[in-house]
Amino acid sequence: MNPLNPFVKATGALVVVLLVGGVILAYERTSAYQQGAPGLGMDLIKTNKELDETVAANAVPAPLPPSSPGGQLAVDAYKNVRVLGHLSSADFTRLMTAMTIWVAPDQGCAYCHAPQRDEAGNPVKDEDGYVVADLNNMYSDELYTKRVARRMLQMTMHINQDWQPHVKGTGVTCYTCHRGQPVPTNIWFNGPKEADVPMGELAYQNRPDPKVGYASLPTNTFETFLRGDSTTTNIRVISTDPLPAGANNRASVKQTEWTYGLMMHMSGALGVNCTYCHNSRSMGEWSTSPPQRTTAWYGIRMVRDLNGGYVEPLQATFPRERLGPEGDAPKINCATCHKGAFKPLLGVSMLKDYAVLAEAKPQPPKSPVEPVPAPEGAPATP
């Protein structure tokens, strides 16, 4: 039984390798996943080697020990705390430590916090060559990474609180996307405009690109369907109107190609085939589709919401080297979280160990500072 799915049946695949002067036959173990109604049309077959690689790539780091309850609020213990001020100072420190492990394990605190500087004003580095954070200036917003991280914390809480139809109770943390890297893999930028292509109008096609499986499909499918301003763009191939001139008949070849481009991306991002979300009897029929199709419907809209509400507005915050060729901010797609797994981290929830990311809470004001009583016999303050 494969640990990825209880509904798995082990099978075998005969692999034929052609060599000069002969043929070698090899037997490779595979596993078949049943996705919905019985029948080969609803199966997903993977080699056991692929499954082992997926398990290894989605290992979850051990949670940090829980912090002690009670204590001073972070808003009172530290300066310039705008998102996590409602946490205790112990919970705040625990989350900052976890974020360092999730996002910048090599760079450390100085990836987001202002560095120590020597007398000449140069950042101080440790013996491994990494910049050392200035512990007396942790409140500074000097680095753009800190300002981005603050917004990403808000985005994480927004996902867990408001996008339950997609993330369910599993939720997300910073590690879901970052996986120990300062910049997540599988981000995207706007492609070059058609006017910039010397060969003339190509309809964004016939450009080898992994996002559409190296097919001759339009490569601007993300710009079409996943940007924040594409919230009114429906994704459909099969028309709902029998007449070619009907108002609802959008089954043009162009629309079909865009849709297939997005589906190719989703298939690769989740490591599944079409039958993970669609019934092969009728790809467009919702009533006979697996429940994963509804989850994916919400996921597409969640990506649009996150790009439009959180990521794209950071364009002015990022330095030029973090922007795309067209000057746009990096954006997310399905692969940013899933990274080839049908569920990010294979469905393991890290949120249960970091419940402080489950929802956004109002930020309390700083507590008033109690005046220190003057020593007995001291002269009165004028």
MARVEXTOR-761856 format. One record per residue (C-alpha): x, z, y; residue in one letter. Coordinates in pm, whole numbers, padded with zeros to 5 digits, always signed. Each point is the difference from the previous one (the first is absolute). Last residue first. Example, Ala and Ser with C-alpha at 12.3 -4.5 7.8 and 13.67 -1.06 7.14 Angstrom:
2
+01367+00714-00106S;-00137+00066-00344A;
// end
This chain:
382
+00818+03869+07141P;+00070+00094-00365T;-00024+00379-00037A;+00322+00192-00041P;+00091+00098-00359A;-00087+00359-00100G;-00139-00094-00340E;+00116-00344-00103P;-00218-00288+00123A;-00266-00122-00240P;+00059-00350-00142V;-00285-00226+00100P;-00189-00150-00296E;+00054-00374-00026V;-00327-00185-00028P;-00045-00180-00332S;+00076-00368+00017K;-00308-00213-00019P;-00146-00086-00340P;+00008-00354-00131Q;-00324-00118-00154P;+00035-00083-00370K;+00084-00320-00182A;-00067-00008-00372E;+00167+00001-00340A;+00357+00016+00129L;+00013+00384-00006V;-00101-00031-00367A;+00360-00070-00094Y;+00009+00094-00370D;-00345-00143-00069K;+00096-00303+00208L;+00268-00107-00245M;-00263-00157-00223S;+00122-00201-00297V;-00206-00321-00026G;+00276-00221-00134L;+00217+00082+00304L;-00230-00235+00191P;-00274-00124-00236K;+00010-00343-00163F;+00378+00017+00042A;+00210-00282+00150G;+00104+00180+00318K;-00345+00155+00055H;+00057+00148+00346C;+00169-00280+00194T;-00121-00250-00262A;-00355-00001+00139C;+00112-00101+00349N;+00170+00172+00291I;+00123-00115+00338K;+00332-00014+00183P;-00047-00038+00376A;-00007-00344+00161D;+00279-00169+00195G;-00054-00344-00157E;+00311+00033-00216P;-00118+00348-00106G;+00071+00332+00168L;+00236+00274-00117R;+00302-00153+00172E;-00189-00009+00329R;-00047+00374+00014P;-00336+00138-00117F;-00218+00189+00248T;-00151-00308+00172A;-00118-00137-00335Q;-00147+00335-00103L;-00355-00128+00070P;+00036-00226-00310E;+00046+00294-00236V;-00274+00253+00080Y;-00341-00140+00084G;+00029-00370-00079G;+00231+00022-00300N;-00170+00310-00136L;-00351-00140+00041D;+00090-00336-00153R;+00164+00176-00296V;-00312+00217-00045M;-00219-00309+00002R;+00198-00155-00282I;-00004+00329-00190G;-00377+00035+00033Y;-00051-00330-00179W;+00270+00100-00251A;-00197+00311-00099T;-00311-00216-00039T;+00192-00239-00224R;+00141+00289-00204Q;-00355+00082-00110P;+00013-00296-00243P;-00210-00304+00094S;-00336-00067-00166T;-00222+00075+00301S;+00249-00144+00249W;-00011-00361-00119E;+00275-00207+00164G;+00231-00042-00298M;-00278-00088-00241S;+00079+00022-00371R;+00357+00112+00079S;-00135+00327+00137N;+00208+00088+00302H;+00206+00302+00112C;+00260+00045-00275Y;-00108-00339-00132T;+00209-00180+00262C;+00333+00118-00142N;+00181+00327+00057V;+00332+00125+00140G;-00172+00159+00300L;+00197-00181+00271A;+00035-00313-00215G;-00374-00039-00049S;-00071+00098+00359M;+00236-00266+00133H;-00147-00273-00220M;-00348+00110+00113M;+00104-00035+00363L;+00125-00354-00059G;-00314-00081-00198Y;-00209+00098+00300T;+00202-00215+00237W;-00023-00294-00239E;-00375+00037-00040T;-00056+00016+00375Q;+00199-00320+00047K;-00185-00178-00282V;-00329+00091+00164S;-00237+00242-00166A;-00141+00137+00326R;-00363-00088-00065N;-00188+00279+00174N;-00134-00214+00285A;-00108-00269-00240G;+00140-00352+00040A;+00111-00033-00363P;-00334+00131-00129L;-00009+00249-00285P;+00090+00298+00226D;+00186+00304-00134T;+00325-00193-00022S;+00270+00098-00247I;+00343+00052+00157V;-00031+00322+00199R;+00202+00228+00222I;-00183+00087+00318N;+00183+00012+00333T;-00173+00247+00233T;+00277+00260-00020T;+00270-00259+00064S;+00122+00165+00323D;+00187+00277-00183G;+00188-00250-00206R;-00065-00029-00372L;-00209-00317-00055F;+00133-00294+00199T;+00340+00138+00099E;+00050+00108-00361F;-00107-00344-00129T;+00253-00175+00222N;+00189-00145-00297T;-00265-00261-00074P;+00008-00092-00371L;+00259-00233-00153S;+00090+00265-00256A;+00309+00219+00018Y;-00217+00291-00121G;-00186+00025+00328V;+00207+00285+00149K;+00306-00134-00183P;+00039-00291+00245D;+00111-00358-00057P;-00144-00191+00296R;-00243-00274-00102N;-00277+00126+00226Q;-00035+00152+00347Y;-00241-00282+00096A;+00308-00227+00004L;-00038-00143+00350E;+00332-00148+00109G;+00334-00018-00181M;+00182+00186+00280P;-00192+00325-00066V;-00027+00209+00317D;-00342-00143+00086A;-00128+00135-00332E;+00079+00353+00112K;+00269+00187-00187P;-00118+00280-00230G;-00143+00329+00121N;+00179+00296-00147F;-00024+00178-00333W;+00072+00329-00173I;+00073+00007-00371N;+00274+00264-00005T;-00040+00307+00214P;+00256+00065+00275V;+00178+00337-00013P;+00018-00024-00382Q;-00061+00286-00245G;-00317-00149-00149R;-00132-00099+00346H;-00356-00112-00078C;-00145+00271-00224T;+00276+00237+00114Y;-00166+00052+00338C;-00298+00148-00182T;-00310-00160-00148V;-00334+00103-00145G;-00087+00050-00365T;-00354+00123+00071G;-00130-00351+00060K;+00258-00227+00172V;-00248-00284+00059H;-00344+00151+00056P;+00180+00310+00137Q;+00118-00192+00305W;-00086+00247+00277D;+00183+00323-00082Q;+00292-00110-00214N;+00058-00318+00198I;-00037+00174+00338H;+00242+00274-00107M;+00259-00263-00088T;-00059-00184+00328M;+00049+00317+00204Q;+00327+00062-00181L;+00096-00361+00068M;-00058+00055+00372R;+00239+00295+00005R;+00251-00196-00208A;-00003-00283+00256V;+00082+00238+00284R;+00275+00158-00208K;+00143-00338-00094T;+00010-00103+00366Y;+00272+00257+00060L;+00006+00199+00325E;-00320+00191-00073D;+00185+00332+00032S;-00143+00307-00172Y;+00290+00031-00243M;+00239+00072+00288N;+00168+00324-00101N;+00041-00112-00360L;+00185-00311+00116D;-00017-00232-00299A;+00321-00113-00171V;+00072-00372-00033V;+00108-00118-00344Y;+00359-00097-00078G;+00032+00195-00325D;+00220+00266+00164E;-00265+00062+00266D;-00049-00200+00318K;-00025+00109+00365V;-00172-00247+00231P;+00216-00108+00299N;-00050+00161+00341G;+00371+00034+00079A;-00018+00377-00044E;-00152-00044-00345D;-00365-00069-00068R;-00243+00151-00251Q;-00270-00245-00088P;-00366-00012+00115A;-00249+00020-00285H;-00147-00285-00204C;+00286-00120-00222Y;+00192+00309+00104A;-00201+00212-00244C;+00174-00156-00300G;+00158-00347-00012Q;+00041-00006-00378D;-00339+00141-00099P;-00181-00194+00275A;-00364-00064-00087V;-00121+00210-00293W;+00275+00264+00003I;-00015+00040+00379T;-00380+00007-00019M;+00017+00282-00254A;+00221+00208+00229T;-00233-00061+00295M;-00296+00100-00221L;+00167+00327-00104R;+00098+00079+00360T;-00359-00047+00119F;-00141+00206-00286D;+00237+00285+00092A;-00073-00032+00374S;-00368+00029-00081S;-00190-00320+00051L;-00235-00060+00294H;+00280-00155+00208G;+00039-00288-00243L;-00092-00291+00227V;+00142+00079+00346R;+00298+00231-00053V;+00205-00029+00323N;+00178+00334-00027K;+00011+00227-00302Y;-00125+00340-00120A;-00321+00005+00203D;-00133-00342-00102V;+00139+00064-00348A;-00232+00296-00044L;+00161+00336-00074Q;-00029+00147-00346G;-00252-00011-00276G;+00062-00114-00356P;+00350-00051-00143S;+00088-00361-00072S;-00061-00174-00329P;+00309-00116-00192P;+00082-00366+00066L;-00175-00254-00218P;+00199-00189-00265A;+00056-00363+00092P;-00245-00254-00149V;+00123-00278-00228A;-00159-00333+00086N;+00295-00233-00062A;+00068+00158-00341A;-00360-00046-00114V;-00003-00362+00117T;+00326-00072-00181E;-00142+00146-00322D;-00311-00215+00038L;+00204-00316+00050E;+00204+00082-00312K;-00322+00060-00192N;-00103-00354+00077T;-00324-00029+00192K;-00338-00148-00092I;-00310+00038+00215L;-00325-00068-00181D;-00341-00092+00143M;-00009-00363-00118G;+00112+00114-00346L;-00338+00156-00055G;-00170+00334+00038P;-00160+00077+00342A;+00216+00199+00241G;+00377-00014+00032Q;+00154+00044-00347Q;+00375+00044+00029Y;+00230-00173-00250A;+00345+00133-00085S;+00303-00206-00101T;+00283+00031-00249R;+00249-00285-00012E;+00087-00206-00309Y;+00284-00249+00030A;+00040-00349-00145L;+00326-00180+00075I;+00006-00381+00002V;+00301-00222-00053G;+00269-00238+00118G;+00018+00104+00364V;-00241+00287+00041L;-00377+00017+00019L;-00150+00349+00008V;-00340+00050-00161V;-00165+00336+00058V;-00264+00109-00249L;-00210+00266+00166A;-00120+00319-00162G;-00297+00226+00048T;-00062+00358+00096A;-00353+00086+00106K;-00060+00183+00323V;-00305+00184+00125F;+00183+00327+00074P;+00194-00165+00284N;+00349+00039+00142L;+00130+00236-00269P;+00007-00280-00264N;-00143+00101-00333M;
// end
